[in-house]
Amino acid sequence: MTVISNTYKILVLTLLISIGNVLTNAQNSTSSPYSAFGIGLLTPQEDATSAGMGHAGIALSPNDWINITNPAGIGNLDSLTFHFNAQLKWFYGHIKPAERGHQSVYRTNIDGISFGFRSKPWWATCIGYAPYSTVGYNILDPYQYIAGTQEKYTIKHQGSGGLSRAFFNNAFTLFNHISLGVSAGAIWGSITKTETAMFPYGETIYNTKKYTMNNLFFEYGVQFNFNIGKENNFRFGAIFNEKTNMRSSYDHIVSNDISNNLFFDDVTPLDGEFAVPRSYGVGFSYNRRKFTATIDYRENFWGKLKNIKFRETARYIDNYSIGGGAEWACGKREDPFYKRLRWRLGCHYETSYLGITNKKVIGTTTIKKKVPVYDPEYATTIMKEIDMKIPVLDQSGANLSALTFTAGITIPLGRWNNAINIGYEYRKHGTNTNGLMKEKFQNIKIALNIREIWFVKSKFD
């Protein structure tokens, strides 16, 4: 028993040391062209357990793993145990443009680290880190024309980076039925975007912009639970955060492979360019013995943000998501390994926070317009009404919603309540209409959950 305990503690300390590397290095867990817009693709704030149940967790309050989806969700942690969670994410993406070809990519990154415990019988605490958004794309456009000529050249669009979130969650239990939560922390990160123009006569020009942003971030949560009979437990949950403007700036460098820097703009402040929107979410869960079902609904008010830099090609729009799932637990602690597995299934639907404007001409219309016309008879300019044909653009916008199917499993480690949680998702996103791209993702989250009894004192007679 001592050897096992010391092994886990050494593992915990090793993983804690790795936090420094995580916080100082950008982690790209996507290769989506849609991450070129806004602050990138948003990353669910969750454990691998809730990832397997349709990304739902607002109304979950487990005692054996750390729920970071709702700051009030840690209110039921075991009072004698120190909980540690380290999470990895394996990403596979298949991208198919409307016109030609396809691309497949693989990524593996750290997806979160957290640890928590109960400070008092009525107070639970959790500290951790998780990605908030990711940017990663590499697009080649070989069909650009040089102005004034018939020569074509190639432009390579590349992007990397994203935002990270550090949080300090606290849950306060009232009257054994109500848990109030508050999360205090910060969101920060940088996004680098580079356009490389490769001209046919040998010169290459690099246009690089690096956006940097940070600010404090607060989120609030609540859970209420009650029983009907002895075995039916119902729980309601809610989360809310107010709009947070990010302190942001960008560096802009234009250079070539001949004379180095052609233009340099160092740390230009951006006023109101980036922000985290006001959002809320509600959830419901039902538990009976070893069966749990849960469902979440969320709404984010992106449409209220300015979006200055990206308004030419994309606009922010309000988005919502709904997802849910179920978990089945099999055996007891003293049962054989295979009987103590826990299984999960779920699904999730989400609309995009980006509206990509379609440029497709679907017809023409004729309007009356007065224009200045020179009249040689009177040697003067007069206003004359003429018929003018103008193109009609498709204003419907692209459908970038995503449908996700999820599954999960908990694999126990020994008989000391430690476990490996695995969450899997298959995600379809985007469209092939109007020259856009359809994406299919497969994500696997693997979380190592370690529970150590740190708050028990030995008593000798």
Secondary structure, DSSP 8 states (H G I E B T S, - for coil): -HHHHHHHHHHHHHHHHTHHHHHHS-------GGGGSTT-EE-----HHHHTTTT--TT---SSS---SSGGGGTT--TTEEEEEEEEEEEEEEEEESSS--EEEEEEEEEEEEEEEEEETTEEEEEEEEEEEEEEEEEEEEEEE-TTSS-EEEEEEEEEEEEEEEEEEEEEEETTTEEEEEEEEEEEEEEEEEEEEE-TTS-EEEEEEEEEEEEEEEEEEEEEEEEETTTEEEEEEEEEE--EE-EEEEEEEEEETTTEEEEEEEEEEESS--EE--EEEEEEEEEETTEEEEEEEEEE-GGGS---TTTTTEEE--EEEEEEEEEEE---TTS-GGGG-EEEEEEEEE--SEEE----EEEEEEEEEEEEEEETTTTEEEEEEEEEEEEEE--S-----EEEEEEEEEEEETTTTEEEEEEEEEEEEE-SGGG-EEEEEEEEEEEEEEEEE-S------
